[in-house]
Amino acid sequence: MNFGIGNKTGFIQDKLPELQMRLYIRCLLVLVFGLFESPGFGQTYIAADSPSSLPNVILLLGDDHGWDETAYNGHPFLKTPVLDEMAATGLKMNRFYAASPICSPTRGSIITGRHPNRYGTFTPGFSIRPEEISIAQLMKNAGYVTAHFGKWHLGPVKAESPTNPGAMGFDEWLSHDNFFEMNPVLSRNGGSPEEFKGEGSEVIVKEALDFIQKAKEAGKPFFVVIWYGSPHEPYSGLPQDLALYDKLPEDFGNKSVRLTSNETGMPVDRLQRDVLRERFAEITAMDRTIGWVRDFLKSEKLKKNTLLWYFGDNGTPQEGNATVPFREEKGSIYEGGIRVASVLEWPAKIPNSMVTDVNMVSSDIFPTLCAMVGQKLPERPIDGINLLPFFEEKMDARPESIKFWNGGPRNEKKTAPKPYIELKLQAGTTPLAKLQDGVATRNFKNFHHPDIQPQDFKGPRAILDNQFKLVLHDKPNGEILRELFNVISDPSEKHNLISTYPELASDLEMALKEWQLSVLQSLMGEDYD
């Protein structure tokens, strides 16, 4: 069926009953035969033999750190010796994707295993919902002690927030509502913000290592999430890190870019080469602290049974884009916005170096960890898959597609959306250098979604199978721009193959639209009934 090709006004509305029936039939198959492609409906896994056999888990996330910004991926100037060593000795994931080309939604996908549109985390400034089931909650159920350090950005971190790290299952947290720079101002376990002197990455990693030491002494497996504030703009660096990039070539970054001033908090135009010197210094500092984690694990004899996983939350931003080999950058569903660097070490499971070209996405972390610690997945749609078979070299292709969608809340002039969380609970407290409307803190929002209408399916969206990627954009005249790329042979997405493979494009679009319907039903709150 060539569903959605040549879409006109009212077409989607006419097809909604068909889509809903298809989804209903799929759900029946889940209940009767367990055939649905997603592992999120009642799937169970074998638990670990005993608490002592449970692996420790540390998740590391760079803020705005693009695919190309590591030496191991060929960057001509950046120094990332720790990530390079992880790529050489552990698992290097060549085709790892952030669930979104912007930060908060990707963070939500890590915590829930679900696409962020399902719970209204459309873009930065939108919180998660309290009813979401967090991976930290499930890790606690499995016997772990849990902690979050650094950027949260899924709601305020203050104590009364219903979406702070503690509400999402973290025993302890030293966190910021958004990003942070040198001398970060952070909240400990929801308390009043306090300044911590030092380089931001170093501050949070030192705190994380203290937590890990206590967990070891208590004989408890630990789940630690370290979400860096680097290398998000505005940039700053220690003198020794800046000095590494004092002699960037005159023809490199020789243009003007706009970013935030550390001095005023307002936009400023600067020479990109000077900006990149500071950005690269932040990346190198972050890389160094990852080395601190690895060294600590080794010295404490924790390395073998600890899964240490690093990746970025989206592609390189515009002011940092000097070497991106893909199309576009942060904010785009083309490869430059969503494909990110990712490396993983877990000597007990992956004793030798591995490289994979299988498509993986940040939503996969949730079901992978559930499988690893023997926790049943929630009985609601899960968009990620369990990656343990890949780690065990038992699977060489992804069994289902990855979907991307930059949707948003419905914008109706006559009707104001109903807030999902009381506004005073969504007010942020931790300041940052970048001002917004003259204010140094950030507030959050989330809205109820009452029903499903044709306009709800709009927004840049894409579906990626093992070889082809269909990208859809809505034109102002109501038509849809359709592009089909072979991302294996054409990673820069230069050659539109839509006329070469029309049936494939139609099938992919139908699958994408079915998935969108499922997402919108989640957005309406049906998963919480």
C-alpha positions in Angstrom: 0.0 0.0 0.0 1.4 3.4 -1.0 0.2 5.1 2.2 1.0 8.7 2.7 2.5 9.4 -0.7 0.9 12.5 -2.1 -0.7 13.3 1.2 -3.4 16.0 1.0 -5.5 17.8 3.6 -7.7 15.3 5.5 -5.9 12.2 4.2 -4.2 11.4 7.5 -7.5 11.9 9.4 -9.2 9.5 7.0 -6.5 6.9 7.6 -6.4 7.2 11.4 -8.9 4.4 12.0 -6.8 2.1 9.7 -3.6 3.0 11.6 -5.3 2.4 14.9 -6.7 -0.9 13.8 -3.2 -2.0 12.6 -1.7 -1.0 15.9 -4.5 -2.8 17.8 -3.9 -6.0 15.8 -0.2 -5.8 16.6 -0.9 -5.4 20.3 -3.1 -8.5 20.1 -0.2 -10.4 18.5 1.9 -9.4 21.4 -0.5 -10.8 24.0 -1.2 -14.0 22.1 2.1 -14.8 20.3 4.7 -12.3 21.5 5.4 -11.4 17.9 5.6 -7.6 18.1 9.0 -6.2 17.0 9.6 -4.0 20.0 10.9 -5.8 23.1 8.9 -3.5 25.4 5.8 -5.6 25.9 6.1 -7.9 28.8 9.5 -9.4 27.7 11.5 -11.0 30.5 15.1 -12.0 30.8 17.1 -14.4 33.0 18.4 -12.7 36.1 22.0 -12.7 37.2 23.0 -15.6 39.3 23.5 -13.5 42.4 23.9 -9.8 43.4 27.7 -10.3 43.5 27.7 -11.2 39.9 26.0 -8.0 38.8 28.2 -5.8 36.7 28.7 -2.2 37.7 27.5 0.4 35.2 28.8 3.9 34.4 27.1 5.9 31.7 29.1 8.9 30.4 27.4 11.5 28.1 29.1 14.4 26.3 27.0 17.6 25.7 27.0 18.6 22.0 29.9 16.3 21.3 29.7 15.3 17.6 30.8 12.1 15.8 33.9 13.7 14.2 35.3 15.3 17.4 37.6 12.5 18.5 41.1 11.6 17.2 40.0 8.0 16.6 37.4 9.2 14.2 40.0 11.1 12.3 39.9 14.7 13.7 43.0 16.5 12.5 43.7 18.4 15.7 41.8 17.2 18.7 43.6 15.2 21.4 41.4 12.5 22.9 43.9 9.8 24.1 41.5 8.2 26.5 38.6 7.8 24.1 41.1 6.7 21.5 42.3 3.9 23.8 38.8 2.8 24.6 38.0 2.6 20.9 41.2 0.5 20.4 40.7 -1.9 23.2 36.9 -2.0 23.8 33.9 -1.8 21.6 33.8 1.0 19.0 30.4 1.7 17.6 30.7 3.3 14.2 27.0 3.8 13.6 25.7 5.0 17.0 22.8 7.5 17.0 21.3 9.9 19.5 17.6 9.5 19.6 17.2 13.2 18.9 19.5 15.9 17.4 19.0 18.0 20.5 20.0 17.3 24.1 16.9 16.9 26.5 15.1 14.5 24.2 18.1 12.2 23.9 18.6 12.3 27.7 15.0 11.2 28.1 15.6 8.3 25.7 18.4 7.1 27.8 16.4 7.2 31.0 13.2 5.5 29.6 14.2 3.6 26.4 11.4 5.4 24.8 11.2 8.1 22.1 10.9 11.5 23.9 7.8 12.5 22.0 5.9 9.8 23.9 6.1 11.9 27.1 6.3 15.4 25.7 10.1 16.0 26.0 10.2 17.6 22.6 13.1 19.9 22.9 15.2 21.7 25.5 13.0 23.2 28.1 10.5 20.4 28.1 10.5 18.1 31.1 10.0 14.4 31.4 6.7 13.2 33.0 6.6 11.7 36.5 4.8 8.6 35.3 7.7 7.5 33.2 9.6 4.4 34.4 13.3 5.2 34.7 16.2 2.8 34.2 17.6 4.0 37.6 14.4 2.8 39.3 14.8 -0.7 37.7 18.5 -0.8 38.6 17.5 -0.1 42.2 15.1 -2.9 42.0 17.9 -5.1 41.0 20.0 -4.2 44.0 22.1 -1.3 42.7 23.0 2.0 44.4 22.4 4.8 41.9 23.7 8.3 41.4 23.6 11.1 38.9 26.2 13.7 38.4 26.2 16.8 36.1 23.6 18.0 33.6 20.1 16.7 34.1 17.9 18.8 31.8 14.8 16.7 32.2 13.2 19.1 34.7 14.4 21.0 37.7 16.8 19.2 40.1 15.4 20.9 43.2 13.9 18.7 45.9 10.2 19.5 45.3 10.4 18.8 41.6 8.5 15.6 40.6 11.0 14.9 37.8 14.3 15.5 39.7 16.9 12.7 39.6 15.7 11.4 43.0 12.1 11.1 41.7 13.5 9.2 38.7 15.3 6.6 40.9 18.7 8.1 41.8 19.7 7.6 45.4 22.1 10.6 45.2 22.6 13.4 42.8 24.8 16.4 42.3 23.2 18.0 39.3 22.4 21.0 37.3 19.1 21.9 35.6 20.9 22.6 32.4 24.6 22.9 31.3 27.5 24.4 33.3 31.0 25.7 32.8 34.0 26.4 35.0 33.2 26.7 38.7 29.7 25.1 38.3 26.8 25.8 40.5 25.1 22.5 41.4 22.4 21.1 43.6 23.2 18.2 45.9 20.2 15.9 46.4 17.8 18.8 45.6 19.3 21.3 48.1 20.1 24.9 47.5 22.5 25.5 44.7 26.2 25.8 45.7 29.3 26.7 43.7 32.0 24.1 43.2 35.4 25.6 42.4 37.2 24.0 39.5 36.9 22.8 35.9 33.3 21.4 35.4 34.2 18.0 34.2 36.8 17.5 36.9 34.3 18.6 39.6 31.6 16.1 38.8 34.0 13.1 38.1 35.7 13.6 41.5 32.2 13.5 43.2 31.3 10.4 41.2 34.5 8.6 42.2 33.7 9.3 45.8 30.3 7.7 45.4 31.8 4.7 43.7 34.3 4.3 46.5 31.5 4.2 49.1 29.5 1.7 47.0 32.5 -0.6 46.8 33.1 -0.3 50.6 29.4 -1.2 51.1 29.7 -4.2 48.8 27.0 -2.9 46.5 26.9 -2.8 42.7 26.6 0.7 41.4 24.8 2.5 38.6 26.4 5.9 38.0 25.4 8.4 35.4 27.9 11.2 34.6 26.4 13.7 32.2 29.0 16.3 31.3 28.4 20.0 30.8 31.1 19.9 28.1 31.6 20.8 25.3 28.4 22.9 25.3 28.9 26.6 24.6 29.9 29.1 26.0 33.4 27.6 26.2 36.2 27.9 28.8 39.3 25.9 29.5 42.2 25.4 31.8 45.5 27.0 30.7 47.2 23.7 30.1 44.3 22.5 27.9 44.0 25.7 25.9 47.8 25.7 25.3 47.4 22.4 23.3 45.5 24.3 20.6 47.4 27.6 20.5 48.7 26.9 17.0 45.7 25.9 15.0 46.3 26.6 11.3 45.4 30.1 10.1 43.1 28.6 7.4 41.2 26.5 10.0 38.0 28.0 11.4 38.7 31.2 9.5 35.1 32.6 9.7 32.8 34.4 12.2 30.4 32.4 14.4 27.8 33.3 16.9 27.7 31.9 20.4 27.2 33.0 24.1 29.7 35.4 25.8 30.9 34.1 29.2 31.2 37.7 30.3 27.7 39.0 29.4 25.6 35.9 28.9 24.5 37.4 25.6 25.2 36.4 21.9 28.5 37.5 20.5 30.3 37.1 17.2 33.8 35.7 17.3 36.4 34.1 15.1 35.6 30.4 14.9 39.3 29.4 15.3 39.4 31.1 18.7 36.1 29.4 19.7 37.4 26.0 18.6 40.5 26.5 20.7 38.3 26.7 23.8 35.9 24.0 22.6 38.8 21.6 22.0 40.2 22.4 25.4 36.8 21.3 27.0 36.8 18.1 25.0 40.3 17.3 26.1 39.5 18.0 29.8 36.5 15.7 29.5 38.6 13.0 27.9 41.1 13.3 30.8 38.4 12.8 33.4 37.2 9.7 31.6 40.8 8.5 32.1 40.4 9.2 35.8 37.4 6.9 35.9 39.2 4.1 34.0 42.3 4.5 36.3 40.2 4.4 39.4 38.3 1.3 38.3 41.7 -0.4 37.6 43.3 0.6 40.9 40.2 -0.6 42.8 40.0 -3.9 40.9 36.6 -2.9 39.6 37.4 -2.6 35.9 36.7 -6.2 34.7 33.1 -6.3 35.8 32.2 -2.6 35.1 30.4 -1.5 31.9 31.8 1.9 31.0 29.9 3.5 28.1 30.5 7.0 26.5 28.7 8.8 23.7 27.4 12.2 22.8 23.8 13.5 23.1 23.6 15.0 19.6 25.7 16.3 16.7 28.2 19.2 16.6 26.5 22.6 17.0 26.9 25.3 14.3 29.7 27.3 16.0 31.8 24.1 16.4 31.1 22.8 12.9 34.5 22.8 11.1 35.1 19.1 10.3 31.7 17.4 10.3 31.7 14.9 7.4 28.0 14.4 7.3 25.0 16.6 6.2 24.1 19.4 8.5 24.6 19.6 12.3 22.9 19.7 15.7 19.2 20.2 15.4 18.9 18.2 12.1 17.7 14.7 11.6 20.3 14.3 8.8 23.4 12.4 9.9 25.2 15.5 11.1 22.6 16.0 13.8 22.1 12.5 15.1 25.2 10.3 14.5 27.6 10.5 17.4 30.8 8.9 18.7 30.3 6.0 21.0 32.8 3.6 22.8 32.2 1.0 25.4 34.4 -1.1 27.7 33.3 -4.2 29.7 36.3 -6.6 29.9 34.2 -9.4 31.5 31.9 -9.5 28.5 34.1 -8.0 25.8 37.6 -9.1 26.6 39.0 -8.3 23.1 38.7 -5.2 20.9 35.6 -5.1 18.7 34.2 -2.8 16.0 30.6 -2.8 14.9 28.9 -1.1 12.0 25.4 -2.1 13.3 23.0 0.8 13.8 22.5 1.5 17.5 20.7 4.3 19.3 20.6 5.8 22.8 17.1 4.3 23.4 18.8 0.9 23.4 20.5 1.5 26.7 17.4 0.9 28.8 16.5 -2.6 27.4 20.1 -3.6 27.3 20.6 -2.8 31.0 17.3 -4.5 31.9 18.5 -7.6 30.1 21.8 -7.4 31.8 20.5 -7.2 35.4 17.4 -9.4 34.9 14.7 -6.8 35.1 11.4 -7.2 33.2 10.7 -4.4 30.7 7.7 -2.2 31.5 4.5 -3.1 29.8 4.4 -0.1 27.5 6.0 0.7 24.2 9.9 0.6 24.3 11.7 2.0 21.3 15.1 0.6 22.0 16.3 -3.0 21.7 18.5 -5.2 23.8 22.1 -5.0 22.5 23.6 -7.9 24.5 23.4 -10.2 21.4 25.6 -7.7 19.6 28.1 -7.7 22.4 28.2 -11.5 22.3 28.7 -11.4 18.5 25.4 -13.3 18.0 23.7 -10.7 15.8 25.2 -8.8 12.8 22.2 -6.7 11.8 19.6 -4.7 13.6 16.3 -6.5 13.7 14.2 -3.4 13.5 14.4 0.2 12.2 15.2 3.3 14.2 12.8 6.2 14.0 13.5 9.9 14.5 11.0 12.7 14.9 11.3 16.3 15.8 7.7 16.8 16.8 6.3 19.4 19.2 3.2 20.4 21.2 0.2 21.4 19.2 0.1 25.1 18.5 -3.5 26.3 18.6 -4.2 30.0 18.7 -7.6 29.8 20.5 -6.7 27.1 23.1 -3.8 27.2 25.5 -2.4 23.8 26.3 -3.0 22.4 29.8 0.3 22.2 31.8 1.1 18.6 32.8 3.0 19.7 35.9 2.2 22.7 38.2 4.3 25.6 36.9 6.0 26.4 40.2 7.3 22.8 40.3 8.8 23.4 36.9 10.9 26.5 37.9 14.6 25.9 37.8 17.1 27.1 40.4 20.7 26.4 39.2 22.2 29.4 37.2 24.2 29.2 34.1 26.3 31.6 32.0 23.8 31.9 29.1 21.0 34.3 29.8 17.5 33.7 28.5 15.1 36.7 28.6 17.7 38.2 30.9 17.4 35.3 33.4 20.3 32.9 34.3 18.1 30.0 35.3 15.8 27.8 33.2 12.1 26.8 33.7 10.5 23.7 32.2 7.2 22.8 30.7 5.2 19.8 29.6 1.6 19.7 28.3 -1.4 17.4 28.2 -2.3 16.2 24.7 -6.0 15.7 24.4 -6.5 13.8 21.1 -4.9 13.0 17.7 -5.3 15.3 14.7 -3.6 15.3 11.3 -1.2 18.2 12.2 0.2 16.1 15.0 2.1 13.9 12.6 4.1 16.8 11.3 7.7 17.8 12.0 11.0 16.5 10.5 11.1 12.8 10.8 13.0 9.8 9.5 13.2 6.0 9.6 16.5 4.2 9.3 16.8 0.5 8.4 20.2 -1.3 8.1 21.0 0.4 4.8 18.4 3.0 3.8 17.1 6.1 5.5 13.8 7.9 4.6 13.7 11.6 5.6 10.4 13.5 5.5 10.0 17.3 5.8 6.7 19.3 5.6 6.6 22.0 3.1 4.8 25.3 3.7 2.2 24.4 1.0 1.2 21.2 2.8 3.2 18.8 0.6 5.9 16.5 2.0 9.5 16.5 0.8 10.6 12.9 0.7 14.3 11.8 0.5 15.7 8.3 0.5 19.4 7.7 1.1 21.7 4.7 1.2 23.6 5.8 4.3 26.1 3.0 3.9 27.4 4.1 0.5 26.3 7.7 0.8 26.8 8.8 4.5 26.8 12.5 3.5 23.2 12.0 2.2 23.8 13.7 -1.1 21.9 11.4 -3.5 18.1 11.1 -3.2 17.0 7.7 -4.3 13.3 8.2 -3.8 12.6 7.6 -7.6 14.8 4.6 -7.7 13.2 2.7 -4.9 9.6 4.0 -4.7 8.1 0.8 -3.1 10.8 0.7 -0.4 10.1 4.4 0.4 6.4 3.7 0.6 6.9 0.8 3.0 9.2 2.8 5.2 6.8 5.7 5.3 4.0 3.4 6.3 6.1 1.9 9.1 7.0 5.4 10.2 3.4 6.5 10.3 2.3 3.5 12.3 5.0 4.2 14.8 4.0 7.9 15.0 0.4 6.9 15.9 1.8 4.7 18.7 3.9 7.7 19.9 0.9 10.0 19.8 -1.2 7.5 21.8 1.6 7.5 24.4 1.6 11.3 24.4 -2.1 11.3 25.3 -1.2 9.3 28.4 -2.5 5.9 27.3 0.6 4.1 28.6 -0.2 5.3 32.2 -3.7 3.7 32.4 
